[in-house]
Amino acid sequence: MRQDWEPEDLIEVWTLLEDDMKQVRNKSGATRLGFALLLKFFEVEARFPESAKEVPAAAVEYVAQQVKVPAEAWADYDWQSKAIQRHRGEIRAAYGFRANTEEDQDRLAAWLATELCPVELSRDRLAAAVVARCRNDHIEPPAPGQVRRLVGKAVKDFEKRFCRSTLDRLSHTTRSRLEDLIAGDGTEHGTGGAAAGGGRSHFTELKTDPGAPGLESLLAEVNKLERVRRLELPGDLFADVSEKLVDAWRARASKEYPANLERMKPPRRLTLLATLCHVRQTEITDSLVDLFIQLVLKINTRAERKVEKELGAELKKVRGKEAMLLRVAEAALSEPSGTVRRVIFPVVGGEKTLKALAAEAAANEARYKARVRTVLRSSYSAHWRRMLSPLLKVLELKCNNTAYRPVMDAIDLLGRYLEQPLKEGAFFDPAETVPLDGVVPEQWRAAVVDDKGRVERIPYELCVLVALRDALRRREIWVVGANRWRNPEDDLPADFEDNRDVHYAALGQPQDAGEFITALQGRLRASLDRFDRALAEGTTGGVAIVKKHGEPWIRVSPRGKQDEPESLVAIKAEIERRWGTIDLLDILKYAEFDTDFIAEFTSVATRENLSKDVLRRRLLLVLFGLGTNMGIKRVAVTGKHGESEATLRRVRHLFVNRANMRAALRKLVNATFAARDEMWWGTGTACASDSRKFGAWSSNLMTEWHQRYRGPGVMIYWHVERKSVCIYSQLKSCSASEVASMIEGVLRHCTDMEVDRQYTDTHGASIVGFAFAHMLDFKLMPRLKNIGSARLYRPAAGEDDCWPHLAPVLSS
């Protein structure tokens, strides 16, 4: 029970009512006070306190005043006497409860193992469920220590049943191959043998992520996926098991060493290996698709850079162009209102010179594109083509959209020609039906189809790979066995068709598309009306439609810098005077004491014998080292905490993972919101998001070269509440969409904050982003650097004269 009680809470919870006073009437002294406190404690907790210290001191004082007994008498209440047993019986009878029995505890353990353990992993929440179930059944819950033992027994029974069920679904061949993953002989049998891969190195390799995007990384992932598939795990192995449970066992298996697994009993060992391989099969498939998408982009980018470098060097050899360009620029700036014939022609030597330059530029553009195609063909045929055959063999591609049927037909065509070397035929068989529309762009037609109408395989394969990459990114083509690249229809709720009205009501949108469009057009017309009227009345606050370089331009006058309020300056000075500089580790420590966020860090191991105080100290040191980038080694050798580097690394290994970190941060953020006084802070409903580049090793799968910041790295995308509390963070690659990251943070931050306004920069907004913001009912408010050249959409055609002041910036 919590120990801090406000006076209002004491009055509401601990006040003895008329019926309560009747029960204490025949008692006196310490017995009277003890009975009254037990009575109210049971009313709140549906159980009795384990000791006198568990009852809040404020409650003792308040109840003592009501029963007219000194509060000091509470210390004289005998916890071992027959009187307390009689008191407990009277209180149970008063509330209609009975004492729990061994049969009740066995029934509760069976209920936990059958109903809750498959979907709930937290032992604290399981214990809370036991207390709630007892309260609902009017049974006095067991003591907290007994509840913990009961939960432990239920978890053990469930895990034993889960391991046995998993083992029964595995064939003898699969069991043998799983055992060979951690066998120490280091041999690997062929497809007809009993093992899919032996040796500790294969088990370690199975847990590793792919390296830097490259052909060797892709082929290594293909080899890894084939090895996992040779285990022949049933496709429905965990079909009736919650994803949370499978992920927990996968995390546990990934933290184990082969030697530890070998010491386990076969059911547990094989279940851990099966969950790891089952999840890794999906993860490796996702990684393969990621690598393929990045490699296709890399092939094109490298070819373009190489050609640009070649042509740039040749362009510098042509003399006179730079000087001619300078003269044209100077003449245009000196007489911007003059005609081209009068101002430009004289400085370049006449119209013929300009025509020659234009023809040369056009020839260079055509030459550039042709050269890019040549370099692409050369690099693909000599190096990158090695990925085509293994990739198409291990990835099963599907499509739900008939518009992308040509791409699927093209992939089937490539699959039929995989075994035919180019030496035997550089062209497809003339009898083949080769899909061109929707696969080969117009600028590539001449390179793919020769003058005799034959389709050359190498350039056609390049076009198919580019088309496949685009289709995968749009989720028009999906991959069987993947997770992030799975069938997009699986992302819909399972009951979407049956309960379409419920889901539309949750979004607050009509089911009729016409009604939705009409409402949207009405809102757009109203907004344009207000804007046009404000321009006419001059009440836009500095927004105007002007001309820039002869084009319509939306001018937005920047706001001036606001002065810092004097009261805020005074508050900052007083805080600094009163508390000075506070050590960051102290802030972390006191935040944990107030919120107990360490309780969210559960071990991936089967059990952990560390005391709560020791675990708290070690976790705080680990989090401090990770959060400040100081590192665990430096934290271990500094300070007088008495913890070694090995113990801290073990805690990091077993307790710190993404799920635990998110749960702890969510608890800390929610506690921060709860501690705020709305009169001072207001209600936090506005959020801002942005990303920052962090350098990363080039061997990391997500590492990409950042064109703006230069250098390899990854991006961290933050969502920060208006009062500087970070509610969500995520890792993304440099080229990934910030719009998608913005929407994900709004939807998945999991804190108590309700986001109704989302501020972002230009990269975090797009037309699609605005559409999702409208559907999800929050306002997207970006800083648009290109707002001057923006064009406003019309609600419908034929309404050009409705907004005369906005006509220059309306879309065509």
SULGIBEL-V459988 format. One record per helix or strand of 3 or more residues. SS is the DSSP state (2 for helix, 1 for strand). FROM is the first residue (numbers start at 0). TO is the last residue. If there is no record, write none. Layout:
BEGIN
<<SS/FROM/TO> <SS/FROM/TO>>
END
This chain:
BEGIN
<<2/6/13> <2/17/23> <2/28/44> <2/51/53> <2/56/66> <2/70/75> <2/81/94> <2/101/115> <2/122/135> <2/143/168> <2/171/180> <2/199/206> <2/214/228> <2/242/254> <2/257/262> <2/265/314> <2/320/333> <2/339/347> <2/350/383> <2/385/393> <1/396/398> <2/401/415> <2/421/423> <2/441/447> <2/456/472> <1/476/478> <2/487/490> <2/499/506> <2/512/536> <1/542/547> <1/550/555> <2/565/578> <2/583/594> <2/596/599> <2/611/626> <2/631/636> <2/644/654> <2/657/674> <2/677/680> <1/685/694> <1/711/720> <1/725/731> <2/737/747> <1/756/759> <2/761/763> <2/766/775> <1/778/781> <2/786/788> <2/799/801> <2/803/808>>
END
